[in-house]
Amino acid sequence: MRSSPDDIPLRADAADLHGLESLPPATTTRWFPRQKAEVVAAVRAGRLKLDDACRLYRLSLEEFMSWQRALRDTGLRGLRVSASHPPVDRKRGRIRRSRRLRPAQPVSNHV
């Protein structure tokens, strides 16, 4: 049985439950699933406004909404960086192309 996003425990004690101390720092650039869940939970609980969260963490509305959808649909596992991101060649600083994939061949319209 999958738990709802509201059931996800946050890193917070009674002293800062209503504050923002338990949230990731505004300078966060590498996001872990737990941190994304904490930001989504804070917005859902009303501790942080959506526009403030997007501004503070430099997120687009689309990115935040994708976090919220992923958390709702698949829990913390859905917030992991997936294989859908293309691999990057760290030496050259560009996206690697898989050798298995070939460019699409043009379709001939000749009958």
MOBELSUL-V86427 format. One line per field, one symbol per residue. ss: DSSP state (A for helix, B for strand, O for the rest). psi: psi as a letter, one per 40 degrees, with the letter a starting at -180 (. if undefined). burial: + if it has 9 or more other C-alpha atoms within 8 Angstrom, else -. Layout:
ss = ???
psi = ???
burial = ???
This chain:
ss = OOOOAAAOOOOOOAAAOOOOOOOOOOOOOOOOAAAAAAAAAAAAAOOOOAAAAAAAAOOOAAAAAAAAAAAAAAAAAAAOOOOOOOOBBOOOOBBOOOOOOOOOOOOOOOO
psi = hhiideehiigiiddfdeaedeiiieehdhhiddddddddddddeeehidddddddefiidddddddddddddeaddeeihieehiihhddefihihhedhiihhihheh.
burial = ----+------+---++--+-+----------+-+++++++++---++----++--+-+----+--++-+++-+++-++---------+----------------------
